[in-house]
């Protein structure tokens, strides 16, 4: 998600050089390659005039977390539709004003809004000739999880995400424990809370995932921004609408949208093993548990932090 302030940094390790840049280990330099090779292609994208609802359908169908927006004529990059934009538009942030003020809260009219007015017009970009380490430095320092790769003319070429980098660069052992990079203060959401409350919490804390807990504090599932996209993109949201309002769909309880499946790891696990588990289970985060109690959460972004740690390969 986009960060407007300082991104969260790992606790307990020295991960910056004296010049304030990540101290990437030699494992990255040995495997470094042009973004032309690493970028995922072909990239799923839409035009600036594409209706928001159609964009959600596309994201849900292809299970992507970001959707580049390019001009149909020459594929010139126009912007990027991110999960944070979507959550904000559906009720979590400032973009919801469009739904209320322009469409009176109508879910059907709101879905017709072109993505051009919802997308990020200035996404994180890199050219096909940029060096991977330089891109990784910016991703870590700026808290960015998606890079749009363009050619020398600014035309859409591909996309690179935290998931791609972790999957392609991770070694079995990193030499960094999960406890060194995990987030310790885990923000959760009650399973009975509304989807609107969850969306607002995501925007407030700049997270795209929330563990869902019962009144006793026990984790019952995981709600992600992609779950919200899927809820609307597969038209499940319309089942809950009787008056034609977005707020009706966003009033459903979290437990109806969340995934009841989540995975846990111990604090002393090597980050490489945690990343392997993420890849095997197809998830982007793991809950960190010790003695049956929730101690933290580790995400793919934390894995990037671990790669930036000043430890030998």
N, C-alpha and C positions, 0 to 999 in steps of 0.2 A: 504494500500500500504506500501511498505517497506520504512523505514526512515533511512537515513544515518546520519542525524543530530539530533538536539533536536526536539522532537515532539511538536506541538503547544499545549499550555496548556490554560485552561479556564481563562478568564479575570474577575477580580473582586472578586474572592473568595479564601480563604485559604484552599487549598485542600491537602497539604502535612503536615505530622507530622514533628516534629523536627529532626527525623532521615532521612527525605527525602523520606519517603514512603507514599503512599495514606492512608488516614485515613478513611477506610471504616466503614460505620455505622453498627449498630447491626443488621439491617435488613438482611445483607448478612450472618452474622454468624448464625442467626436463621435458615436460609434456605440453609446453606452450605451443599454440598453433593459431593461425589466422582465424578471425571470426567468420571468414568466408567458408571455412570448413566446419566450425563448431555450430553455427547458427542452424536452427531447425527450419527446414524447407520441405515442401512448399508451405508458406505461412497462411493460415486462415485469416482473412481480413474482410472488411466491408467498406462501402463508400460512405462519404460524409452525410449523404441524404438517406441512408438506410434507417428505417423506423427502429426505435429503441426495442420494441417487442421482437422484431425480426432478429436484431442483434443478440438478444437474450436466447432466442431459439438456437441460433448458430453456436453460441458459447456452450449451451447445454448439450447440444448434439455432439460437439467435438471435444467436450470436457476440457476447455481451456480457461485460464484465469485472466487473460487479457486479450483484447481484440484490436489489432492495428487498424487504423482508418486511413485509406488511401484513395487518391483520385482515380476513377475508373479509366481515364484516358491514358495516363502515363505512369500510374502507380506512385505518384509523388506522395510522400507521407504527409498526412494532414493532422494526425493525432493518434491517441491510444485510449480505448475504452477500458478502464481498469475496474477491478472489483470495488475499490473505494468510491469511484464515480457512481456505480450502480447502487450501492448501499445508500449513498447520500441521496440519490434521486428518488429511491423508493421510501424514504422516510427517516434516514439517519442523519442527514445534514442539510446544508444550505441549498442544494439542488432540489430539494423537496418543494421549495418555494415555486418552482416551475409548475409542478403538479397541482399545487393548491391555487396559485394566482392565475395561471393560464388556463387550466382545465377544470377548476373547481373540484379537484380530487378524483376526477373520473379515471378509472383504470384503463378504459378502452382508448380514450383520447390521449392519455399519458403515454401509452405504448406506441402512439403514432409520432411522437416527437423525434425528429432526426437526431442521430447520435452526435452530430456536429456540435450541438449545444450542450451536450452532457460529457463528452470526452475530455481528456487532458490534451490541450493544444501544444504543450511543450514537454513531451515525454523524454525519458532518458534514451538517447540514441548513440550509436557507435557506427563507424564505417567498416566495411569489409576488410580494410587494411589495418585497423587498430590492433594493438597488441593486447592479448588477453589479460596480462597482469595489470595493465593500466586501467582496463575496464573493471576488473575486480576491485581495484583500489577505490574507484569511484562508487561502486556498488556498496562496499562496506562502509565507507565514510558517509555516504548520503542516504544509506538505508533503502536502497532500491533493489527490487526483486525481479524486474523485467527490463530487458534491453531490446530496443527495436534496432535491428541492423539494416543499414541503408547502403546503397552504392555511392560512388563519387558524385552522382547527380542528385542525391537525396531521394532516390526511388526505393521503395520497399524491397528488401532482399530476403530477410528472415527475422527470426526472433530468438532470443536467448534468455532463459530464466534461471533462477536459483536451482530449480530442479534439474535442468540440463547440466549445469556446471557440477553439481554434487554427483550426479550419476556418472559423468564422464571423467572426473578428475579424482574422485575419492579413492584412497587406498584403504586396505583392510584395517590398518592401525595408523592413527594420527598422532598419538602421544599426548592427547588432551582428553581429560575426563568430562563426561556430560555435565557434572556439577560445576565445572569451570566456565561454561558458556550458557547454561540454561537461564531462563528467566525465573527468579525465585518468587516474586509476588504475582501469582497467577490470578488474572481477572476471569471470573466465572459468570455464568448466568443461570438463573433458576429455570428448571425445566418447564415450570408453569408460567413463566414470564412470556409476554407477547413478542412476536418477531420484531415489532417496532422497537420495543425496549432493547432488544438484542442489537438491532441495527444502530441505534443511538449510542450504545455502549462501544460498539466496534469503531464508530467514528470518533468518539471521545478519546479512546485510548489508542487509536490508530492500529488496531489489530484486525486481522481477517479471520480469526478463529476464537471461539470461546468454549471452554469445557462447560457442559451443562450438568448442574448438580441438583439433588433433591434437597428438601428442607434440612436433612441431617448433614448435608455437605458432601455426600457421596456422589462421585461422578457417574452419570448415567449415559453420557454420550458426548459428542463433539458437534458443535454448530459452526460451520464455516461460511464465509461469504459465497463460496461456490454453491453451497446448499441453497442459499437464497436465490442465486441465479437459476439453479435447476428447478426450484419451486415455481418460478415464474416462466422460465423458458420451456418447461414441459407442460405448461398450462394447468398444473395442479392448483395454482393460486385461485383460478376462476371458480373452482368448486365452492369456495368459501365466500363468494361475492353474490349478494342479492340486490344491493342498491347501486352496483356499478362503481364502487369506490376503492381506491388503493388501500385506504386505511382498514377496510374490511379484511382484505387478504393479509395485511400486516398485523392483524389482531390475533391471528392463530397462535396457539402456544408453541413454544420452542420445540417441545417433544415431537410435534407433528412434522417438523422439517429437518431436525438434526439427524445425524447418523448415530445409531446406538453402538457402533463399533469404534473402539479406540484401543491403543496399545500403550503399554507402560515399559519403562526401563529403569534400572537402578542408577543412582547418582555416580557410582564409580565405573560405569561402563565406558569404554573408549568411544569417542565420537565416531570413529570409523565404523564400529560395530552398530552404533545407533543409526548411522546413515544407511548402512546395508539393510537394516530392518525396515527403514522407511521405504527403500526401493522395493523390497520384497513384498511389503504390504500395500504399496501404492498410496502412502500417506505423506503429508508434508510436515507432520509434527508428532511428537511422542510425549506422553505424560511421564514425569519423573516421580517415582514412588519409592519410599523407604519405610519399612515397618508398617505397611498398609496405609501410610499417610502421604498425601500429595505434597511434594516438595518443590516442584517446578515444572517447566515445560521447555522442550527443546525443539527448534524448528530448523528448516533447511537454511534459513538465514544465519542461525547460530553455527551451523556447520561451516558456512563461509567464514565466520569469525574464527572458528577453530583453525581453518587453513591459514589465517592471517597471524596466528599465534607464533611467538618467537620460540619455537621448539624444533629440535633437529628431526629430520625424516627418519 
